[in-house]
Amino acid sequence: MTTDYAKIGQEILKIVGEDNILSMTHCATRLRLEVKDRESIDDKKIENVDEVKGVFYNAGQYQIILGTGIVNKVYDSLMTDNQKLKNKETSLEEIKRDGNPIKRGIRTLADIFIPIIPGIVATGLFLGLKGVILNESVLAFFGTSADKIPEYLMTLMSVLTDTVFVFLPALICWSAFKKFGGTPIIGFVIGLMLVSPMLPNAYAVADINSGIEPLIAFGFIPIVGYQGSVLTALVVGIIGAKFETKLRKIMPNSLDLMFTPFFVILSMMLLGLLVLGPVLHFVESGLVIVVKNLIHLPFGIGGLLIGFLYPLSVMTGMHHLFIMIETSLLAQTGFNPLITLCAMYGFSNAAVCFAISKKAKNKKVKVVGTSAGITQLLGVSEPALFGITIRYGTKPLIVMLGCSAMGGAVLSMLGVQANSYGLAVILSPLMYIYDSYQFVTYIVVGIATFITAFIITYLFAVPEEVMVSE
């Protein structure tokens, strides 16, 4: 049976009221409406529309959860041949500018880091495959050993696994320039200068056995490369982009092509290597130490706290802040234990949805719960979180938070840590294939967290309202 997206859109429009809408847009999963009178909208009627998985009101917007792909089609059907609605169309960028300053800042960080995630995810998989290929047991099975692998193959593997992290500051500067209206290639060049091979390598300087010392400028400023320094590249990229946009406004057109890049690159190179770099690298290293100490608190206390707080941060949109911390951990240590502790949220949230769907007698809840659970397993959490877990009271939410926290605590105590980020729930075990213990332990704890959340929800947290047939 073909879904009639135009009909869905018109039903929503009729319940909300076309004249009640001030502006509208959509994100990956939600139709987002700014309305005059939120109280005039009957949530129950909206939730009974086909394909609607839930509603909630946040940041001055009435948000209708439809799911990935569906929301685009419903939105397009509403905009077709309706000039009145087209005049009310807005954009996510405008919404972000109007939001809370803290949330705007965190979203900006996310906008900078999200474009580089595919490269880091791929590198994590390459590292995992390298760990499998060079495993002594695997090599012995094929009757060989690591010292018999040709040097060129080892070099090629190192190119696959090391390049992103060696040039990570260049990628971050490029993305920051792009986000803030600068010329991305200028940002990329500045980022490359931060990790120039002519500078003492930061990792070599940090190794007391390497014999490599930093260069000293003016008798007291240490100069090194900033391999693995996320914060330095981020701040230099943001300042550089803003400086470029201001400089272009005053630079004569005839001189712009030559002198704007000249002054931006020169000033950011000096600022980054002589001023910001030494200070921000110290700050970033301190942040990484604090996070690592929190994660490794005894008895899994750190994992318990992170596993509990991460779902709450998703509800408020603050979870994007974790991306920068995870990138710093990966760049400086090669591992990402933070995403491991956060990941149990996805397993427990999906389990809550499936349990409610399984026990519910309301057919729509069954369909929505199953759909939201599957979507959560694939890494999109809004339909599950807002459409099921939060929608049906505190019991499902408490179960989800509790199981997420306990899963995080167990993983913390067992020392499990990823070597990448960006892969959620079903795909997340790929971040642990670099080591058999890590891989098996993560899967076992993830499945145990899912089963525990499912059973507790099924027995104690399914609301009475879904137990009534339509």
TIPA-952923 format. One record per residue: x, y, z of N, C-alpha, C in turn. Coordinates in steps of 0.05 Angstrom, whole numbers, padded with zeros to 5 digits, always signed. Last residue first. Example, Ala and Ser with C-alpha at 12.3 -4.5 7.8 and 13.67 -1.06 7.14 Angstrom:
2
+00257-00045+00142+00273-00021+00143+00258+00001+00157;+00264-00114+00156+00246-00090+00156+00264-00066+00156;
% end
This chain:
470
-00153+00003+00408-00166+00026+00395-00196+00018+00391;-00143-00026+00473-00145-00028+00444-00159-00004+00433;-00099-00008+00523-00127-00006+00515-00128-00007+00484;-00048-00002+00538-00059-00028+00541-00089-00030+00533;-00032+00049+00538-00027+00034+00513-00037+00006+00515;-00045+00066+00590-00059+00078+00567-00054+00063+00541;-00010+00043+00626-00037+00032+00623-00050+00042+00598;+00059+00035+00603+00036+00051+00614+00009+00039+00608;+00108-00007+00625+00090-00003+00603+00065+00012+00613;+00142-00021+00667+00142+00007+00658+00124+00012+00633;+00147-00075+00684+00141-00054+00704+00135-00026+00692;+00158-00113+00644+00145-00121+00668+00134-00098+00685;+00181-00084+00602+00158-00101+00596+00143-00108+00622;+00224-00059+00629+00203-00043+00617+00178-00060+00613;+00254-00104+00643+00244-00086+00664+00221-00069+00653;+00265-00126+00591+00251-00141+00612+00239-00123+00633;+00294-00084+00566+00270-00095+00554+00253-00109+00575;+00339-00077+00598+00320-00055+00595+00293-00065+00584;+00363-00128+00592+00354-00118+00618+00333-00096+00616;+00374-00129+00537+00356-00148+00549+00345-00139+00576;+00411-00085+00533+00386-00086+00517+00365-00104+00530;+00452-00102+00566+00438-00077+00572+00411-00076+00558;+00468-00148+00539+00457-00150+00566+00442-00125+00574;+00487-00125+00491+00464-00143+00490+00451-00146+00518;+00530-00095+00513+00509-00082+00498+00484-00099+00497;+00562-00136+00535+00550-00116+00553+00527-00101+00539;+00575-00164+00488+00561-00178+00510+00548-00157+00528;+00601-00124+00457+00577-00137+00447+00561-00150+00470;+00646-00114+00491+00627-00093+00484+00600-00105+00475;+00672-00164+00492+00661-00152+00516+00640-00131+00510;+00687-00170+00437+00668-00189+00450+00656-00177+00475;+00722-00125+00430+00699-00131+00412+00678-00149+00426;+00761-00130+00470+00744-00106+00468+00719-00112+00452;+00783-00180+00456+00771-00175+00482+00752-00151+00482;+00802-00170+00403+00781-00190+00408+00767-00186+00435;+00811-00107+00374+00820-00125+00395+00797-00144+00402;+00789-00079+00333+00818-00079+00335+00829-00098+00356;+00735-00077+00335+00746-00101+00323+00777-00101+00324;+00708-00034+00354+00723-00050+00374+00736-00074+00362;+00675-00009+00319+00696+00008+00331+00714-00007+00351;+00637-00046+00307+00659-00043+00288+00681-00026+00299;+00596-00040+00344+00617-00059+00350+00641-00058+00331;+00560-00001+00319+00581+00008+00338+00602-00014+00345;+00518-00016+00288+00544-00014+00275+00567-00009+00295;+00476-00016+00326+00482-00040+00311+00510-00039+00299;+00498+00039+00357+00483+00015+00364+00491-00009+00347;+00534+00080+00311+00515+00077+00333+00503+00049+00333;+00593+00114+00298+00578+00090+00292+00560+00084+00316;+00622+00158+00315+00604+00162+00293+00588+00138+00285;+00693+00143+00327+00666+00150+00336+00649+00153+00311;+00746+00100+00351+00735+00117+00331+00710+00130+00344;+00760+00059+00383+00782+00072+00370+00772+00091+00348;+00731+00050+00450+00730+00050+00421+00756+00062+00410;+00741+00009+00507+00744+00036+00494+00745+00033+00464;+00735-00021+00571+00729-00022+00543+00730+00006+00531;+00744-00034+00625+00765-00020+00609+00760-00021+00580;+00708-00052+00661+00722-00073+00644+00742-00060+00625;+00688-00006+00684+00703-00025+00701+00719-00045+00685;+00661+00014+00638+00683+00029+00651+00700+00011+00668;+00622-00024+00631+00642-00020+00610+00666-00005+00621;+00592-00016+00678+00604-00042+00673+00627-00039+00652;+00574+00037+00671+00590+00030+00694+00606+00004+00689;+00543+00034+00624+00567+00050+00624+00585+00043+00647;+00501+00001+00644+00518-00008+00622+00544+00007+00621;+00480+00037+00682+00492+00012+00691+00510+00000+00669;+00461+00078+00649+00481+00084+00669+00495+00058+00678;+00423+00051+00618+00445+00065+00605+00468+00070+00625;+00388+00036+00659+00403+00015+00643+00426+00027+00628;+00370+00087+00677+00383+00068+00695+00400+00047+00680;+00346+00109+00631+00369+00123+00644+00384+00103+00661;+00305+00071+00621+00325+00077+00601+00350+00089+00613;+00276+00074+00669+00288+00049+00661+00310+00054+00641;+00260+00128+00667+00277+00118+00689+00291+00092+00682;+00227+00126+00622+00250+00143+00622+00270+00134+00644;+00185+00092+00637+00203+00084+00615+00229+00101+00615;+00166+00126+00682+00176+00098+00686+00194+00089+00662;+00146+00176+00667+00173+00175+00679+00184+00146+00681;+00111+00177+00602+00115+00181+00631+00143+00176+00641;+00111+00170+00547+00095+00153+00564+00103+00154+00593;+00148+00204+00522+00119+00208+00518+00102+00193+00538;+00199+00185+00529+00190+00208+00545+00160+00211+00544;+00195+00139+00494+00206+00138+00521+00196+00161+00538;+00167+00155+00443+00159+00133+00461+00169+00137+00490;+00184+00202+00419+00159+00190+00410+00149+00168+00428;+00233+00217+00440+00210+00235+00443+00183+00222+00437;+00264+00169+00430+00266+00185+00455+00240+00201+00460;+00250+00150+00379+00248+00133+00402+00246+00149+00428;+00259+00196+00346+00233+00182+00346+00229+00165+00371;+00315+00208+00360+00292+00226+00367+00265+00212+00367;+00358+00175+00344+00345+00170+00370+00320+00186+00375;+00388+00137+00298+00372+00162+00300+00354+00159+00324;+00415+00087+00295+00430+00111+00303+00414+00137+00305;+00390+00040+00286+00406+00050+00264+00419+00077+00270;+00362+00034+00332+00384+00015+00327+00402+00024+00304;+00324+00074+00323+00344+00078+00344+00368+00059+00340;+00293+00049+00284+00307+00074+00277+00329+00080+00297;+00272+00008+00315+00290+00002+00292+00306+00026+00285;+00241+00038+00351+00262+00021+00360+00282+00014+00339;+00204+00063+00317+00223+00080+00332+00246+00063+00342;+00176+00017+00298+00190+00035+00279+00211+00051+00293;+00155-00002+00346+00173-00018+00331+00190-00001+00312;+00123+00042+00361+00144+00032+00379+00164+00016+00364;+00087+00047+00318+00105+00069+00324+00129+00059+00341;+00060-00003+00323+00074+00004+00298+00095+00026+00304;+00040+00000+00375+00056-00023+00367+00073-00016+00342;+00009+00045+00373+00032+00045+00390+00051+00022+00383;-00031+00027+00338-00014+00049+00330+00012+00050+00346;-00056-00013+00369-00042-00020+00344-00023+00002+00335;-00054-00025+00436-00060-00004+00417-00043-00009+00392;-00030-00060+00468-00053-00070+00453-00062-00050+00433;+00040-00071+00484+00017-00053+00479-00005-00068+00463;+00083-00105+00485+00062-00110+00505+00037-00093+00499;+00116-00088+00442+00109-00116+00445+00085-00120+00463;+00123-00033+00452+00110-00042+00427+00100-00070+00430;+00152-00035+00499+00126-00022+00499+00110-00031+00475;+00198-00061+00480+00182-00073+00501+00154-00061+00502;+00218-00026+00441+00209-00053+00433+00191-00066+00454;+00231+00018+00474+00211+00020+00452+00200-00007+00444;+00270-00004+00507+00245+00008+00519+00223+00009+00497;+00310-00015+00469+00296-00037+00484+00270-00028+00496;+00327+00035+00453+00314+00017+00433+00298-00005+00448;+00350+00052+00501+00328+00067+00490+00312+00050+00469;+00392+00015+00508+00370+00016+00527+00345+00031+00516;+00425+00027+00463+00415+00000+00468+00390+00000+00486;+00435+00082+00469+00422+00072+00445+00410+00044+00449;+00463+00082+00519+00438+00097+00516+00422+00086+00492;+00511+00059+00510+00490+00043+00522+00463+00056+00522;+00545+00099+00492+00532+00082+00472+00510+00065+00484;+00574+00126+00530+00549+00138+00520+00533+00119+00503;+00617+00093+00535+00600+00096+00558+00573+00109+00550;+00641+00099+00485+00634+00072+00495+00613+00075+00517;+00654+00152+00481+00631+00142+00465+00622+00114+00474;+00699+00151+00517+00674+00167+00523+00651+00157+00507;+00743+00125+00499+00726+00111+00518+00700+00125+00524;+00777+00124+00447+00754+00140+00454+00736+00125+00473;+00847+00130+00429+00824+00115+00438+00802+00134+00447;+00891+00161+00419+00885+00140+00400+00860+00124+00406;+00904+00205+00449+00909+00178+00461+00905+00155+00441;+00896+00251+00419+00918+00250+00438+00924+00223+00449;+00853+00241+00384+00878+00253+00374+00901+00250+00393;+00814+00220+00418+00825+00204+00397+00852+00214+00387;+00805+00264+00452+00814+00239+00463+00827+00221+00442;+00787+00302+00414+00811+00307+00429+00823+00281+00441;+00739+00277+00399+00760+00282+00379+00787+00287+00392;+00711+00278+00447+00718+00252+00435+00741+00256+00415;+00704+00333+00452+00719+00319+00472+00729+00292+00461;+00671+00344+00407+00698+00356+00409+00715+00341+00429;+00626+00313+00420+00642+00307+00395+00669+00319+00397;+00600+00332+00464+00616+00308+00468+00635+00303+00444;+00568+00373+00447+00593+00380+00460+00612+00356+00462;+00521+00349+00431+00541+00355+00410+00568+00364+00422;+00488+00345+00474+00505+00322+00468+00526+00328+00447;+00451+00383+00483+00478+00389+00492+00498+00367+00485;+00398+00376+00472+00415+00383+00450+00444+00389+00458;+00366+00356+00512+00370+00385+00511+00387+00394+00488;+00369+00301+00504+00342+00314+00506+00345+00344+00503;+00423+00292+00507+00410+00289+00481+00383+00303+00482;+00431+00297+00562+00443+00317+00544+00431+00316+00516;+00405+00252+00580+00394+00278+00587+00406+00300+00569;+00440+00212+00560+00413+00215+00549+00400+00241+00556;+00487+00226+00593+00487+00229+00564+00459+00230+00552;+00481+00215+00647+00478+00242+00638+00476+00245+00608;+00488+00159+00652+00463+00171+00661+00459+00199+00649;+00539+00150+00632+00517+00136+00621+00490+00147+00628;+00568+00183+00668+00566+00190+00639+00543+00176+00626;+00560+00156+00717+00552+00184+00713+00548+00191+00684;+00582+00105+00704+00554+00107+00714+00544+00136+00709;+00634+00117+00693+00617+00106+00672+00588+00108+00679;+00650+00134+00744+00651+00153+00721+00633+00143+00699;+00644+00087+00774+00628+00110+00781+00627+00130+00757;+00671+00039+00772+00654+00046+00749+00637+00071+00754;+00706+00031+00814+00679+00019+00815+00660+00028+00793;+00741+00095+00807+00738+00067+00816+00709+00058+00816;+00745+00131+00744+00739+00130+00773+00734+00102+00782;+00755+00137+00691+00768+00115+00705+00765+00117+00735;+00727+00182+00674+00720+00156+00663+00731+00133+00680;+00756+00221+00703+00728+00216+00708+00719+00188+00699;+00806+00217+00678+00803+00211+00706+00775+00206+00714;+00791+00234+00626+00802+00207+00630+00800+00199+00660;+00775+00287+00637+00756+00267+00626+00765+00239+00631;+00824+00308+00655+00801+00308+00672+00780+00287+00663;+00857+00301+00610+00864+00288+00635+00840+00286+00653;+00831+00334+00573+00832+00306+00568+00839+00290+00593;+00840+00384+00599+00812+00374+00595+00812+00344+00590;+00895+00388+00595+00883+00386+00621+00854+00375+00619;+00901+00391+00540+00913+00368+00554+00901+00365+00581;+00876+00441+00532+00864+00417+00521+00875+00392+00535;+00911+00476+00558+00883+00474+00567+00871+00448+00558;+00958+00468+00527+00958+00462+00556+00930+00458+00567;+00939+00486+00479+00948+00458+00481+00949+00450+00510;+00930+00539+00490+00907+00522+00486+00915+00492+00487;+00984+00560+00496+00963+00562+00517+00941+00541+00514;+01012+00547+00449+01022+00539+00475+01001+00540+00497;+00973+00570+00409+00981+00542+00411+00991+00534+00438;+00968+00626+00415+00946+00609+00422+00955+00580+00426;+01025+00643+00403+01008+00653+00425+00987+00632+00433;+01055+00619+00362+01069+00634+00384+01051+00642+00407;+01021+00591+00327+01046+00579+00337+01058+00593+00360;+00976+00626+00319+00973+00598+00327+00998+00586+00339;+00999+00675+00304+00981+00674+00328+00979+00645+00338;+01027+00661+00258+01041+00672+00282+01025+00670+00307;+00985+00641+00227+01008+00625+00232+01023+00634+00257;+00951+00686+00225+00942+00662+00239+00965+00642+00244;+00983+00722+00195+00974+00729+00222+00966+00704+00238;+00990+00694+00146+01013+00703+00162+01005+00708+00191;+00937+00686+00128+00955+00663+00133+00978+00671+00151;+00919+00739+00124+00904+00720+00141+00923+00697+00148;+00954+00764+00088+00953+00774+00116+00939+00754+00135;+00946+00731+00042+00973+00736+00053+00971+00744+00082;+00891+00734+00030+00903+00708+00039+00930+00712+00052;+00892+00791+00017+00875+00780+00039+00886+00753+00048;+00927+00799-00026+00935+00808+00001+00917+00797+00023;+00906+00775-00074+00933+00771-00066+00937+00776-00036;+00851+00789-00079+00860+00761-00085+00888+00756-00074;+00850+00845-00067+00837+00825-00049+00849+00797-00054;+00865+00887-00098+00886+00875-00081+00876+00850-00065;+00820+00903-00124+00843+00897-00140+00865+00883-00124;+00784+00915-00082+00780+00892-00099+00805+00884-00115;+00813+00933-00019+00806+00940-00047+00804+00915-00065;+00787+00911+00042+00809+00908+00022+00799+00916-00005;+00744+00911+00074+00759+00936+00072+00781+00935+00051;+00722+00861+00071+00704+00884+00069+00719+00910+00065;+00763+00826+00081+00753+00828+00053+00735+00853+00050;+00768+00829+00136+00789+00841+00119+00779+00845+00091;+00723+00801+00154+00725+00830+00160+00746+00843+00141;+00736+00750+00135+00711+00763+00126+00711+00793+00131;+00785+00740+00163+00784+00742+00133+00759+00756+00124;+00769+00739+00216+00788+00759+00207+00787+00763+00177;+00736+00693+00215+00724+00719+00221+00742+00742+00212;+00776+00655+00203+00753+00659+00185+00740+00686+00190;+00810+00659+00248+00820+00665+00221+00797+00670+00201;+00777+00644+00290+00788+00671+00289+00797+00678+00261;+00768+00590+00274+00746+00608+00278+00755+00637+00276;+00820+00568+00271+00802+00568+00248+00780+00588+00250;+00839+00575+00323+00853+00589+00301+00835+00590+00277;+00803+00541+00349+00803+00570+00355+00817+00585+00333;+00816+00490+00325+00789+00501+00325+00788+00531+00329;+00871+00483+00334+00861+00485+00307+00833+00497+00306;+00869+00480+00391+00885+00501+00377+00875+00505+00349;+00836+00435+00400+00828+00462+00409+00843+00484+00395;+00865+00391+00380+00840+00398+00368+00832+00427+00375;+00925+00367+00368+00913+00389+00384+00888+00399+00370;+00949+00328+00337+00931+00319+00359+00919+00341+00375;+01005+00368+00325+00992+00342+00319+00974+00334+00343;+01029+00418+00323+01005+00414+00340+00989+00389+00331;+01100+00427+00332+01077+00421+00316+01053+00415+00334;+01125+00480+00375+01124+00452+00366+01101+00450+00346;+01160+00525+00412+01147+00521+00386+01149+00492+00378;+01157+00561+00473+01163+00536+00459+01147+00533+00433;+01184+00621+00491+01160+00610+00478+01167+00584+00464;+01232+00643+00510+01213+00631+00529+01188+00617+00516;+01266+00667+00473+01277+00657+00498+01258+00644+00517;+01242+00676+00425+01245+00699+00444+01254+00690+00471;+01226+00607+00420+01226+00634+00408+01227+00655+00430;+01254+00545+00415+01247+00566+00434+01249+00593+00420;+01230+00481+00394+01244+00506+00387+01235+00527+00407;+01231+00423+00436+01217+00444+00422+01236+00467+00414;+01271+00364+00423+01264+00386+00440+01249+00407+00423;+01280+00295+00422+01270+00318+00407+01261+00340+00427;+01291+00248+00448+01313+00267+00445+01305+00292+00430;+01256+00208+00461+01261+00214+00433+01285+00232+00428;+01243+00199+00513+01264+00182+00502+01271+00189+00473;+01199+00229+00524+01225+00238+00536+01248+00222+00526;+01152+00251+00482+01167+00226+00489+01195+00234+00499;+01136+00301+00466+01124+00290+00490+01138+00265+00500;+01164+00305+00418+01172+00323+00440+01161+00312+00467;+01135+00269+00388+01163+00264+00393+01173+00280+00417;+01085+00294+00385+01087+00268+00398+01116+00261+00405;+01099+00341+00357+01088+00343+00384+01091+00316+00399;+01158+00350+00320+01133+00335+00323+01124+00335+00352;+01183+00413+00305+01187+00389+00321+01160+00376+00326;+01169+00431+00236+01167+00437+00264+01173+00411+00280;+01168+00412+00185+01191+00428+00192+01192+00435+00222;+01119+00389+00177+01141+00371+00184+01166+00386+00191;+01065+00426+00206+01086+00425+00186+01108+00406+00195;+01017+00433+00232+01030+00407+00235+01052+00404+00214;+01003+00485+00221+01004+00477+00249+01017+00450+00253;+01001+00484+00166+01024+00498+00179+01026+00490+00208;+00951+00460+00159+00975+00445+00151+01000+00458+00164;+00918+00503+00175+00919+00478+00190+00943+00461+00184;+00928+00538+00133+00936+00546+00160+00938+00521+00178;+00906+00509+00091+00934+00515+00090+00944+00523+00118;+00852+00508+00107+00866+00483+00104+00897+00488+00105;+00838+00562+00105+00838+00548+00130+00854+00522+00129;+00842+00568+00050+00860+00583+00067+00861+00570+00095;+00801+00535+00033+00828+00527+00026+00848+00543+00043;+00754+00562+00052+00763+00537+00064+00791+00529+00058;+00748+00627+00069+00755+00611+00046+00767+00584+00056;+00694+00638+00116+00720+00643+00105+00724+00625+00080;+00646+00626+00142+00646+00643+00118+00673+00651+00107;+00646+00590+00183+00645+00618+00190+00649+00637+00166;+00650+00539+00158+00627+00545+00175+00624+00575+00179;+00700+00542+00133+00676+00538+00117+00651+00546+00133;+00734+00547+00177+00733+00569+00157+00707+00567+00140;+00723+00497+00201+00717+00522+00215+00715+00545+00196;+00744+00461+00162+00715+00461+00168+00706+00486+00183;+00799+00476+00163+00783+00477+00137+00753+00479+00144;+00811+00463+00216+00813+00491+00206+00797+00495+00180;+00803+00408+00214+00787+00424+00231+00788+00453+00223;+00842+00391+00177+00814+00386+00171+00796+00404+00188;+00888+00408+00203+00882+00419+00177+00853+00415+00170;+00888+00376+00250+00884+00405+00252+00878+00418+00226;+00896+00324+00226+00870+00331+00238+00867+00361+00241;+00940+00298+00204+00931+00324+00192+00904+00333+00203;+00945+00253+00236+00968+00270+00231+00960+00298+00222;+00894+00231+00231+00902+00242+00257+00927+00260+00255;+00893+00214+00177+00873+00232+00188+00882+00246+00213;+00939+00178+00173+00938+00204+00159+00918+00223+00171;+00940+00128+00197+00952+00151+00211+00946+00178+00199;+00918+00086+00167+00910+00089+00195+00919+00115+00208;+00938+00089+00115+00909+00087+00119+00901+00094+00148;+00993+00089+00125+00981+00112+00111+00951+00112+00116;+00998+00039+00148+01002+00062+00165+00991+00087+00152;+00990+00007+00103+00971+00005+00125+00974+00030+00143;+01035+00021+00074+01009+00027+00063+00988+00026+00085;+01075+00000+00108+01074+00029+00103+01046+00037+00092;+01064-00054+00105+01062-00041+00131+01060-00011+00127;+01076-00062+00051+01048-00066+00060+01044-00053+00088;+01130-00050+00049+01112-00033+00034+01083-00036+00043;+01153-00092+00079+01153-00065+00089+01133-00047+00075;+01116-00154+00083+01134-00135+00068+01131-00107+00079;+01118-00194+00141+01101-00177+00124+01118-00157+00110;+01149-00218+00177+01151-00228+00150+01133-00213+00130;+01139-00199+00227+01164-00191+00215+01168-00201+00186;+01089-00223+00239+01090-00195+00232+01116-00187+00219;+01084-00288+00206+01087-00271+00230+01091-00242+00221;+01049-00348+00184+01068-00326+00181+01070-00310+00207;+01006-00384+00179+01034-00393+00178+01054-00372+00173;+00956-00369+00187+00964-00369+00160+00994-00375+00157;+00956-00372+00242+00937-00389+00227+00945-00391+00198;+00991-00331+00255+00999-00359+00259+00981-00378+00244;+00958-00287+00245+00982-00291+00229+00992-00320+00231;+00920-00294+00286+00912-00294+00258+00936-00300+00240;+00953-00291+00331+00938-00315+00326+00929-00317+00297;+00973-00238+00327+00991-00261+00326+00977-00287+00320;+00944-00189+00285+00941-00206+00309+00958-00231+00306;+00944-00160+00240+00970-00163+00253+00968-00179+00279;+00890-00161+00226+00910-00172+00207+00936-00178+00221;+00867-00134+00270+00860-00162+00264+00881-00175+00247;+00890-00083+00267+00893-00099+00291+00887-00129+00286;+00871-00068+00217+00900-00071+00221+00905-00088+00245;+00817-00064+00228+00826-00085+00209+00856-00090+00212;+00819-00020+00263+00809-00045+00272+00818-00068+00254;+00840+00020+00229+00855+00012+00253+00846-00016+00263;+00797+00023+00193+00823+00014+00184+00841+00005+00207;+00758+00042+00228+00755+00016+00217+00781+00005+00206;+00781+00093+00239+00776+00073+00261+00773+00045+00251;+00779+00115+00188+00805+00110+00200+00802+00090+00223;+00723+00121+00183+00738+00103+00164+00765+00095+00176;+00715+00159+00224+00701+00132+00225+00717+00113+00207;+00744+00202+00204+00752+00189+00229+00740+00161+00232;+00715+00214+00157+00744+00207+00156+00753+00193+00181;+00664+00226+00177+00668+00203+00160+00697+00194+00158;+00674+00274+00210+00668+00248+00222+00673+00224+00203;+00678+00323+00188+00702+00307+00188+00698+00279+00200;+00627+00347+00193+00638+00341+00166+00663+00323+00166;+00623+00353+00251+00607+00332+00236+00619+00327+00208;+00652+00397+00269+00663+00370+00272+00649+00349+00255;+00620+00442+00258+00648+00442+00250+00659+00413+00249;+00571+00431+00280+00572+00437+00251+00601+00436+00241;+00585+00427+00334+00577+00403+00319+00579+00407+00289;+00596+00481+00345+00618+00461+00347+00611+00436+00331;+00545+00500+00338+00566+00509+00320+00589+00490+00321;+00518+00476+00380+00511+00469+00352+00532+00477+00333;+00543+00505+00421+00547+00476+00419+00540+00466+00391;+00524+00557+00411+00552+00551+00411+00558+00522+00407;+00469+00549+00417+00479+00558+00391+00509+00552+00389;+00467+00536+00471+00460+00516+00451+00470+00523+00423;+00482+00586+00491+00498+00562+00497+00492+00540+00476;+00441+00620+00472+00469+00624+00463+00486+00600+00469;+00380+00592+00446+00397+00597+00469+00426+00600+00461;+00365+00614+00378+00363+00597+00402+00380+00608+00425;+00370+00639+00330+00350+00650+00349+00350+00636+00375;+00404+00609+00300+00413+00636+00308+00395+00648+00329;+00374+00564+00291+00397+00562+00308+00407+00589+00318;+00336+00584+00256+00327+00575+00282+00351+00573+00301;+00368+00595+00212+00355+00617+00225+00346+00609+00253;+00383+00542+00200+00404+00562+00207+00391+00586+00221;+00336+00518+00185+00348+00510+00210+00369+00530+00219;+00289+00567+00158+00311+00548+00156+00322+00541+00183;+00221+00575+00136+00245+00585+00148+00267+00564+00144;+00161+00593+00105+00183+00575+00106+00208+00588+00118;+00119+00625+00095+00125+00620+00124+00149+00602+00127;+00112+00624+00042+00119+00650+00054+00127+00647+00083;+00092+00573+00036+00120+00579+00026+00130+00605+00038;+00040+00579+00054+00059+00564+00071+00088+00570+00062;+00021+00608+00010+00017+00619+00037+00037+00605+00056;+00028+00576-00034+00045+00599-00031+00044+00611-00003;+00026+00516-00049+00015+00530-00027+00033+00554-00020;+00048+00479-00086+00024+00495-00094+00011+00509-00070;+00080+00444-00036+00072+00443-00064+00046+00459-00069;+00087+00441+00018+00097+00465+00004+00088+00466-00025;+00068+00392+00032+00055+00416+00043+00062+00441+00027;+00103+00358+00006+00075+00357-00002+00060+00382+00008;+00150+00369+00034+00148+00376+00006+00119+00377-00004;+00136+00346+00084+00142+00375+00082+00139+00384+00053;+00131+00292+00070+00108+00306+00080+00112+00337+00077;+00184+00282+00053+00162+00279+00034+00136+00293+00044;+00214+00292+00100+00219+00307+00075+00196+00306+00056;+00193+00255+00135+00189+00283+00141+00194+00300+00116;+00211+00206+00114+00182+00212+00114+00178+00242+00117;+00267+00211+00123+00256+00206+00096+00227+00214+00094;+00261+00193+00191+00279+00199+00168+00266+00192+00141;+00201+00217+00225+00222+00198+00218+00238+00206+00193;+00165+00249+00251+00156+00233+00229+00176+00211+00221;+00145+00288+00303+00164+00268+00296+00152+00250+00274;+00137+00355+00307+00122+00331+00300+00142+00310+00289;+00141+00408+00351+00156+00390+00334+00141+00363+00331;+00134+00474+00359+00118+00450+00360+00130+00430+00340;+00182+00516+00392+00173+00502+00368+00155+00478+00375;+00208+00538+00435+00188+00554+00421+00177+00541+00396;+00239+00495+00454+00252+00519+00443+00233+00535+00426;+00188+00447+00443+00214+00454+00454+00226+00478+00439;+00140+00399+00449+00144+00428+00446+00170+00435+00459;+00126+00340+00411+00135+00353+00435+00140+00383+00428;+00098+00278+00388+00101+00307+00386+00113+00317+00412;+00102+00217+00347+00101+00232+00372+00104+00262+00367;+00100+00195+00298+00111+00179+00319+00111+00193+00346;+00059+00191+00243+00068+00208+00265+00076+00191+00288;+00038+00154+00207+00067+00160+00206+00077+00178+00227;-00028+00181+00210-00009+00160+00200+00019+00171+00199;-00048+00212+00270-00044+00214+00241-00023+00193+00233;-00048+00211+00325-00064+00190+00311-00062+00192+00281;-00021+00256+00340-00007+00230+00344-00022+00207+00330;-00059+00295+00331-00035+00295+00315-00022+00267+00316;-00096+00281+00371-00104+00280+00343-00080+00279+00324;-00065+00292+00416-00075+00265+00411-00083+00261+00382;-00056+00347+00415-00034+00328+00411-00044+00300+00404;-00088+00397+00387-00095+00372+00401-00073+00352+00395;-00073+00464+00396-00067+00440+00381-00073+00416+00398;-00079+00508+00429-00102+00501+00411-00097+00476+00395;-00032+00517+00454-00053+00504+00469-00076+00496+00452;+00000+00548+00420+00007+00520+00423-00017+00504+00436;-00011+00595+00377-00025+00585+00401-00019+00555+00403;+00026+00605+00336+00016+00627+00352+00005+00617+00379;+00087+00566+00325+00058+00571+00324+00050+00594+00342;+00134+00537+00285+00130+00559+00305+00101+00568+00303;+00148+00470+00274+00130+00492+00270+00131+00512+00292;+00180+00420+00242+00184+00439+00263+00168+00464+00257;+00182+00352+00235+00169+00376+00224+00169+00396+00246;+00241+00311+00242+00218+00325+00253+00208+00348+00235;+00287+00287+00222+00265+00270+00231+00240+00284+00238;+00322+00326+00204+00324+00299+00193+00300+00282+00200;+00277+00382+00203+00304+00371+00205+00304+00343+00195;+00239+00436+00173+00242+00409+00183+00272+00402+00186;+00194+00492+00184+00217+00479+00171+00218+00450+00179;+00154+00551+00190+00158+00522+00190+00183+00514+00175;+00118+00601+00226+00140+00593+00208+00142+00563+00210;+00066+00606+00246+00082+00630+00241+00105+00624+00222;+00003+00577+00243+00031+00573+00237+00045+00600+00231;-00050+00586+00245-00036+00584+00271-00006+00582+00267;-00070+00581+00196-00067+00608+00206-00052+00609+00232;-00074+00526+00193-00055+00540+00176-00050+00568+00186;-00076+00480+00244-00088+00505+00235-00068+00521+00219;-00068+00430+00265-00052+00452+00275-00065+00479+00268;-00106+00401+00235-00106+00400+00264-00091+00423+00276;-00092+00412+00181-00119+00417+00191-00120+00419+00221;-00039+00395+00179-00045+00423+00174-00073+00430+00185;-00046+00340+00185-00031+00355+00204-00038+00385+00203;-00075+00330+00138-00087+00324+00164-00073+00339+00186;-00038+00345+00099-00063+00360+00101-00076+00355+00128;+00002+00306+00106+00008+00334+00110-00017+00351+00114;-00026+00260+00093-00014+00263+00120-00010+00292+00126;-00037+00270+00039-00059+00267+00058-00049+00271+00087;+00015+00269+00019-00001+00294+00017-00024+00293+00036;+00030+00217+00026+00043+00237+00042+00028+00264+00041;+00005+00159+00028-00004+00184+00016+00007+00207+00034;+00040+00100+00013+00034+00120+00033+00027+00146+00019;+00013+00043-00019+00029+00067-00021+00020+00088-00001;+00017-00024+00000+00000+00000+00000+00018+00025+00000;
% end
